[in-house]
Every structure is written in structure tokens, then in C-alpha cells.
Amino acid sequence: MLPVAISVAGMYTLPLLLLVSLYGVDSWAMRTVTSYQARVETYAPVWDDDNQVYVSGIPDSVSSSGNLTFDERYRATMDSITTSSIEGALMYLQRDCIDRGSDPTDESVNCERKNNVSVITFLEVQIVQPNVALAEYQEQKYMYPEFCPFVAMEDGECAYADVQDNGDTSSDSSSSRQHPPECKQFNGLDGQPNIGPCVGAQAFSADMVAPYYDTVWFSYPNSCVTSSWKNRKSESCREQYPGGLCPLGTDPDGVKCTFSYKILGFLSIDQLVGITEINATSMDTRLNSGSGSSSSSAIDNVQKASSKYYKNFNIFCKAGNIEFHSYDQDKTLGLNNVTSIPFWESPSSLEANIARTEQTIALYNALADESTNHMQKLPTDLEALRERNPPCYENAEVCYKAQFGCRRHSYAQWHLRHIGGTNRCHLKY
């Protein structure tokens, strides 16, 4: 390895480690990867007419001025946050957000989902990692190639992950929050190597409560990542400790910035699960109906919803109805004693969860219409998406060395290493 110092105007100085003469490769530098990811959110994105893009829908009250600018809303979407694969968004919603608790009839339980989540937002993300980050981590065999370690984020600040390993953070308050070593590496703090704002990834340790294979978490460090929004990140802190988010219209290069994004659109959770198609006057028959309807029939029902149907989860819940509740005391082997609306039936069935993912994508694409709601559809041809992205062996040393190669996988387009020969792998020869 040859250490080379580089300095980028206004950003940071990095001891760039280039891998020289490795299998004829002069150096490792990442080509842009396009990934489709999702995020379960409280506030729906809002459309900005002037810039013709969706931006964060967080309320103006979070701003000290009381009026968020476009730049602030654009930044807020990816301002030191976590996302997931589309499968992971459904897993998080199902596993952590919808169960009413130990006693679903307890009137003291507020009629809102965890964090009052209301939408699933779909994002197109472009990523180019810093070269020094690739040099630091690309030889790690138990990490996703192209990525750094996942770092949990809370209120725009790095945090230690909770013991459940589900992408959530520990319960420390922002004023006393400790930061993991990987967080300090973004800016080279406390003697850690300065690798730049590197996007992290981590597989979710699957259990039987909500088994969604292909669940992967992603972390996006932005400026002043060791301070939270609640503590009002200062502009001086943001300037001193830059992040990875590119300005609107700028492509990532791994030097000036490492990730850019576009919000394709969003899907109401109430629409997705069918609450807005449940007739308030015939609740019993709706709850007792089967959950095996096709995505096309679900789409038809959503689009035909009218005022006689429940408007949202809060009204549905206050009418005494249950979206989802598990009575299982031991959940090790999955959930078997569940009351739910049809959409959430068979929560511990892998096949049912695959079908839920497919239905989510189909419903979103059916509702997305650039001419009416500005929403862009998710791609449906994953093979074409795979071909548009660089081959695995060009971006990841571990895939270059892999005997049977790697192949990009899922909408999120991470590398899947193969353990046997197949012509579906990307090989370097």
C-alpha cells in the first residue's frame, strides 16, 4: 500500500491508501452505484414546485426561525439518518410499529403507531464511497462489500445500536449520548482514522417474529454527526465536520460528497394495509375476510375508497378496532396467536412476507403518476438495474478475489457473494 495525502478544498485532508499492483489493479476507486431504498416516516414528503423535487415534510416548528427553507428541507431527508431495503421497511413496520402492546384494549394506549409513522418513503440513492474508507474496510469478509460498518442514528446524531440489532438506537438521551468508534472515523476524532463520511450497511439478524429476508440497514452520515437536531446543530459545527450529502444537482465522487438522493414518492401506510378500504359500517365482515387477495384487487379497493371508509389509523383505532396484536408470550418460534386486519395475517410466514413486499411495490407503482402526483415508479426490471450498475468486481476487492464472483441483489443492489459456480455471477474474467 502506498500512502498519499490529498486535500480537497473546504472538506478534509485524508491519508489516501491506494492498493497498488493487486492482481494488476493500480488502485481501488468506486464507481457510482444506484440503489433503491425505503424509510418508514412520520411525515410525508412535500413537493417543491420551484425545484421540482420532493423534500422532507417535517414541520416548520423544528426550525429556530419557524420557517424551513428549501435547502433545510432537502438536507433533512438524509441528514445523518438510516434507511433500509424495501423488505426492511416492512419488517420494521410490522415488527416494531404496529403491535398495541400487552393489552390492546387498554384505553391509556394512544391510538398511534410507534413514532406515529404514517408513510413509507421510496428513495433512489447514488453512492460513491471515499477511497480511504474502501482501503480501510474492503478486506473485511463479514461486511457488505462497498460499505462501511452500519452506524445507528438518532435525531441526526450517531448512537450505539440497541441490543435487538434492529436498526434502532439505545435509549440514551441526546445530551448524554455516547458515540461509537465508527462514528468518530467520519471526521477522524479521538485518534480514529479519518475515513470520511462513509455509507454503512448491515444485515438484520432474522428472527421468526417478522422474517423478511433481504433486510439490510443503511446509515448516512452527514455534517456535525456527533450532535443532534434537538441540540440545534450549529452551522459552524457543520462546516468544521462536513458530511456526505451532495448538494442538489451534484453527483457523488467520494471526495466532495459521497451520496445523493431523489425521493421517488411515498405510500400511505393506512392505504397499504387496507384501513382506508375498510367500511366503518361493516367492520366485522372486513376483519374476518381472508388476506390472500391479489395486489391488483387491493389497488382497486384503495382507489375506490370513499368517505364511508375509515380515514386513517387513529379513527380506526378509536372506534375500538385492532390493526395488529400478538398474544404470544414466547415469540422465539414466531407468532401464532394474533389478531389483525387481513393485510398482516401470517406475520411469521416468510412466504406471506414476500407477498406483502410484492404487494407494497405493486400498489406504490400503481398509484405513482408523475403527471398528477409527481411520483416516479420503482423499476420493475432488476436485471436491467443490475446491468446499469458497475460489476461487483470493479468496486469491491472481496468480489474481485471471490472464486465464484458476486452479484448485485434486490432493489438495494448490494453484493451477494456466491459459493458455487453460476453464470449469473459477475466474474472478473
C-alpha positions in Angstrom: 0.0 0.0 0.0 1.2 3.5 -0.8 0.1 6.4 1.4 -0.8 9.5 -0.5 -2.1 12.7 1.2 -4.8 14.6 -0.6 -6.5 17.8 0.3 -10.0 18.8 -1.0 -10.9 22.5 -0.8 -13.2 23.1 2.1 -13.6 19.5 3.1 -10.9 17.4 4.8 -7.4 16.1 4.4 -7.2 12.3 4.1 -4.2 9.9 4.1 -5.5 8.1 1.0 -4.3 4.4 0.9 -4.2 3.2 -2.7 -4.0 -0.5 -3.2 -1.2 -0.9 -5.7 -0.3 -3.8 -8.0 -3.1 -6.0 -6.6 -3.9 -8.5 -9.3 -3.0 -5.9 -11.9 -5.2 -3.3 -10.3 -3.5 0.0 -9.8 -5.9 1.4 -7.3 -9.4 0.9 -5.9 -11.8 3.7 -6.5 -15.6 3.2 -6.5 -17.8 3.8 -9.5 -21.3 5.2 -8.8 -23.9 2.8 -7.6 -27.6 3.4 -7.8 -29.7 1.8 -5.0 -33.4 1.9 -4.3 -34.2 2.0 -0.6 -37.1 2.9 1.7 -37.8 4.6 5.0 -40.8 4.4 7.4 -41.5 8.0 8.4 -43.8 10.2 10.5 -44.3 13.0 7.9 -45.0 12.5 4.3 -42.6 14.3 1.9 -43.8 17.5 0.3 -43.4 18.6 -3.3 -41.3 21.7 -4.0 -42.6 23.4 -7.2 -39.6 25.7 -7.7 -37.1 22.9 -7.7 -39.4 20.1 -9.0 -38.4 17.6 -6.3 -39.8 16.0 -3.1 -38.2 17.1 0.1 -38.7 16.4 3.8 -42.2 17.1 5.2 -41.0 17.8 8.8 -43.0 20.7 10.3 -41.6 24.2 10.4 -41.6 24.2 14.2 -38.4 22.2 14.2 -36.6 25.3 12.8 -35.4 28.0 15.1 -36.7 30.6 12.6 -40.0 28.9 12.4 -39.8 28.6 8.6 -37.7 25.9 6.9 -36.0 26.8 3.7 -35.8 24.5 0.7 -32.1 23.8 1.5 -33.0 22.8 5.0 -35.8 20.5 3.9 -33.6 19.0 1.2 -30.9 18.3 3.8 -33.2 17.0 6.4 -34.2 14.0 4.3 -30.7 12.5 4.5 -29.2 14.4 7.5 -27.5 11.6 9.4 -30.3 9.1 9.1 -30.8 5.4 8.4 -32.7 3.8 5.6 -33.4 0.1 4.7 -34.1 -2.2 1.9 -37.8 -2.2 0.9 -38.1 -5.5 2.7 -36.5 -3.9 5.8 -39.0 -1.1 5.9 -41.9 -3.6 6.0 -40.1 -5.7 8.6 -39.6 -2.6 10.9 -43.2 -1.5 10.4 -44.5 -5.0 11.2 -42.1 -5.9 14.0 -41.8 -2.7 15.9 -44.5 -0.2 15.0 -48.0 -1.8 14.9 -48.5 -4.0 18.0 -50.7 -2.3 20.5 -48.8 -3.7 23.5 -49.6 -6.2 26.3 -53.3 -5.2 26.5 -54.7 -3.9 23.2 -58.0 -2.9 25.0 -56.2 -0.6 27.4 -57.7 2.9 26.8 -54.5 4.5 28.1 -52.7 3.3 25.0 -52.7 6.1 22.4 -54.1 5.3 19.1 -50.9 5.8 17.1 -48.2 3.6 15.7 -44.7 3.8 17.1 -43.2 7.2 16.4 -46.6 8.0 14.8 -45.3 6.7 11.5 -47.7 7.3 8.6 -45.8 6.7 5.3 -43.2 4.6 3.6 -40.9 6.8 1.5 -39.1 5.4 -1.5 -35.7 6.8 -2.4 -33.3 6.5 -5.3 -29.8 6.9 -3.9 -26.4 7.3 -5.6 -23.3 6.3 -3.6 -19.6 6.7 -4.1 -17.5 5.9 -1.0 -14.3 7.7 -0.1 -11.2 5.8 -1.3 -9.7 5.8 2.1 -12.9 4.1 3.5 -12.6 1.4 0.9 -9.0 0.8 1.8 -10.0 0.6 5.5 -12.8 -1.9 5.2 -12.9 -3.6 1.8 -10.9 -6.6 3.0 -13.4 -7.3 5.8 -15.1 -10.6 4.8 -18.1 -10.3 7.1 -19.3 -6.9 5.9 -21.2 -5.9 2.8 -18.6 -5.1 0.1 -18.6 -1.4 -0.9 -19.9 -0.4 2.6 -18.5 0.7 5.9 -20.0 -0.6 9.2 -23.6 0.4 9.9 -23.9 3.2 12.5 -27.2 3.8 14.2 -28.5 7.3 14.0 -30.9 9.1 16.4 -32.1 12.7 15.8 -29.4 13.3 13.3 -26.6 12.0 15.6 -24.6 8.8 15.8 -25.6 6.5 18.6 -25.0 3.0 19.8 -27.4 0.5 18.4 -29.9 -1.2 20.8 -29.4 -4.8 21.8 -32.1 -6.0 19.5 -29.9 -5.2 16.5 -32.9 -3.9 14.6 -31.6 -0.6 13.4 -32.9 1.3 16.4 -30.7 3.2 18.9 -30.1 2.8 22.6 -32.2 4.8 25.0 -29.6 7.4 25.9 -30.8 11.0 25.6 -29.1 13.2 23.1 -27.4 15.3 25.8 -25.6 12.3 27.3 -25.3 10.1 24.2 -22.0 8.3 23.6 -20.7 7.8 20.1 -19.3 4.5 18.8 -15.8 4.4 17.4 -17.1 4.0 13.8 -18.9 7.4 14.2 -15.6 9.1 15.1 -14.0 7.8 12.0 -16.1 10.0 9.8 -14.0 13.0 10.9 -11.0 11.3 12.5 -11.9 12.2 16.1 -10.2 10.8 19.3 -7.4 9.1 17.4 -9.6 7.2 15.0 -8.6 7.0 11.3 -10.2 9.8 9.2 -12.1 7.8 6.5 -14.6 10.4 5.5 -18.4 10.2 5.6 -18.9 6.6 4.5 -22.3 5.0 4.0 -22.7 1.9 6.2 -24.7 -1.3 5.8 -25.7 -4.2 8.0 -27.9 -7.2 7.6 -30.7 -7.7 10.1 -30.4 -10.8 12.2 -33.6 -12.5 11.1 -36.0 -13.9 13.7 -39.4 -15.5 13.4 -41.4 -12.6 14.6 -41.2 -10.9 11.2 -38.9 -12.8 8.9 -38.2 -10.6 5.9 -35.1 -12.0 4.1 -33.0 -9.4 2.3 -33.5 -6.9 5.2 -30.5 -4.6 5.2 -30.0 -1.3 7.1 -28.1 1.6 5.7 -26.6 4.6 7.6 -25.9 8.0 6.0 -23.5 10.3 8.0 -23.9 14.0 7.3 -22.4 17.1 8.8 -21.9 17.5 12.5 -22.8 13.9 13.1 -21.9 14.0 16.8 -24.7 16.5 17.6 -28.4 16.1 17.3 -31.1 18.1 15.7 -32.6 18.6 19.2 -29.4 20.4 20.2 -29.7 22.6 17.2 -26.7 21.7 15.1 -24.8 24.9 14.5 -23.6 25.9 11.1 -20.1 26.3 12.5 -20.2 22.6 13.6 -21.5 21.6 10.2 -18.6 23.5 8.5 -16.0 22.0 10.8 -17.3 18.5 10.4 -18.6 18.0 6.9 -20.9 15.2 5.9 -21.5 13.1 2.9 -24.7 14.6 1.4 -24.3 16.2 -2.0 -26.0 19.5 -2.8 -29.0 19.2 -5.1 -27.8 18.5 -8.6 -24.3 17.4 -7.6 -23.2 13.8 -8.3 -21.2 12.0 -5.6 -17.5 11.5 -6.3 -16.3 10.1 -2.9 -14.3 13.4 -2.3 -16.6 16.4 -2.3 -19.6 14.2 -1.2 -20.4 10.6 -1.0 -24.2 10.3 -1.6 -27.1 12.0 -3.3 -30.7 11.1 -3.4 -34.1 11.6 -5.0 -37.4 10.9 -3.3 -39.4 8.9 -5.8 -42.6 9.2 -3.8 -44.4 7.7 -0.8 -47.1 5.3 0.1 -49.6 5.9 2.9 -49.4 3.0 5.5 -53.2 3.3 6.0 -53.7 2.7 2.3 -51.2 -0.1 2.1 -52.7 -2.1 4.9 -56.2 -1.5 3.8 -57.6 0.6 6.6 -58.9 3.2 4.2 -60.8 0.5 2.4 -62.5 -0.9 5.5 -66.2 0.0 5.6 -66.9 1.5 9.0 -70.4 0.1 8.9 -69.4 -3.5 8.2 -66.3 -3.9 10.2 -66.8 -7.5 11.3 -67.0 -8.9 7.8 -64.0 -7.0 6.8 -61.8 -8.2 9.7 -62.9 -11.8 9.2 -62.1 -11.8 5.5 -59.1 -13.6 4.1 -55.8 -11.9 3.3 -54.9 -13.7 0.1 -56.3 -11.1 -2.3 -54.0 -10.1 -5.1 -52.2 -6.8 -5.3 -54.5 -5.7 -8.2 -57.6 -6.1 -6.1 -56.0 -4.2 -3.2 -55.2 -1.4 -5.6 -58.8 -1.3 -6.9 -60.1 -1.2 -3.3 -57.8 1.6 -2.3 -58.7 3.7 -5.3 -62.5 3.2 -4.7 -62.3 4.3 -1.0 -64.7 7.0 -0.1 -65.9 8.9 3.0 -67.8 5.9 4.4 -64.4 4.2 5.0 -62.0 4.9 7.8 -59.9 7.9 7.0 -56.9 6.9 9.0 -55.5 4.6 11.7 -56.3 6.9 14.5 -60.0 7.0 13.7 -60.0 3.2 13.0 -58.3 2.6 16.4 -60.6 4.9 18.4 -63.6 3.0 17.0 -62.3 0.1 19.0 -60.6 -1.8 16.2 -57.2 -3.5 16.2 -54.7 -3.3 13.3 -52.4 -5.9 14.8 -51.8 -7.6 18.2 -49.9 -10.7 19.2 -50.9 -12.5 22.4 -47.9 -14.8 22.2 -45.8 -14.9 25.4 -42.9 -16.8 23.8 -42.1 -15.4 20.4 -39.0 -17.4 19.8 -40.7 -19.7 17.2 -42.8 -16.9 15.7 -46.3 -15.5 16.3 -49.2 -17.9 16.4 -51.9 -16.2 18.4 -52.6 -12.9 16.5 -55.5 -10.6 16.0 -55.0 -8.5 12.9 -56.6 -7.0 9.8 -56.2 -9.2 6.7 -53.0 -7.5 5.4 -51.0 -8.6 8.5 -52.2 -12.2 8.6 -49.5 -14.9 9.0 -46.8 -12.5 10.2 -44.2 -15.2 10.8 -44.6 -16.7 7.4 -41.7 -16.0 5.0 -43.9 -16.6 2.0 -46.6 -14.2 3.3 -43.9 -11.5 4.0 -42.6 -11.9 0.4 -46.1 -11.4 -0.9 -46.5 -8.3 1.3 -43.3 -6.9 -0.2 -44.5 -7.6 -3.7 -47.9 -6.1 -2.9 -46.3 -2.9 -1.5 -44.2 -2.4 -4.6 -47.2 -3.1 -6.9 -49.5 -0.7 -5.0 -47.0 2.1 -5.0 -46.3 1.7 -8.7 -50.0 1.7 -9.5 -50.5 4.9 -7.6 -47.4 6.7 -8.8 -48.1 9.1 -11.6 -45.7 11.9 -12.5 -48.4 13.9 -14.2 -50.7 14.0 -11.2 -48.8 13.4 -8.0 -45.2 13.8 -9.2 -44.3 10.4 -8.0 -41.9 8.2 -10.1 -42.4 4.4 -10.2 -39.9 1.9 -8.8 -38.1 0.0 -11.5 -39.5 -3.4 -12.3 -36.6 -4.9 -14.2 -34.0 -5.7 -11.6 -31.8 -7.4 -14.2 -31.6 -4.1 -16.2 -30.9 -2.2 -13.0 -28.1 -4.7 -12.2 -26.6 -4.1 -15.7 -26.7 -0.3 -15.2 -24.6 -0.6 -12.1 -20.9 -1.4 -12.2 -20.0 -5.1 -11.8 -19.2 -6.1 -8.3 -15.6 -6.9 -9.0 -14.9 -3.4 -10.2 -16.0 -1.8 -6.9 -15.2 -4.4 -4.2 -11.9 -6.2 -3.6 -13.6 -9.1 -1.9 -15.7 -9.7 -5.1 -12.6 -9.3 -7.3 -10.9 -12.1 -5.3 -14.1 -14.3 -4.9 -13.7 -17.6 -6.8 -17.3 -17.6 -7.9 -17.8 -13.9 -8.1 -20.6 -11.7 -6.7 -23.9 -10.5 -8.0 -25.9 -7.4 -7.2 -29.1 -8.3 -5.4 -32.5 -6.8 -4.7 -33.7 -3.2 -5.2 -30.9 -2.0 -2.9 -28.3 -3.6 -5.1 -25.8 -4.9 -2.5 -23.3 -7.6 -3.4 -24.2 -11.2 -2.8 -21.2 -13.4 -2.8 -21.7 -16.8 -4.5 -20.3 -20.0 -3.0 -20.8 -22.1 -6.2 -20.3 -21.5 -9.9 -23.1 -20.0 -11.8 -23.4 -17.9 -15.0 -25.5 -15.4 -13.0 -22.4 -14.2 -11.1 -20.2 -11.3 -12.2 -16.6 -12.6 -12.6 -13.5 -10.6 -13.4 -12.7 -12.7 -16.5 
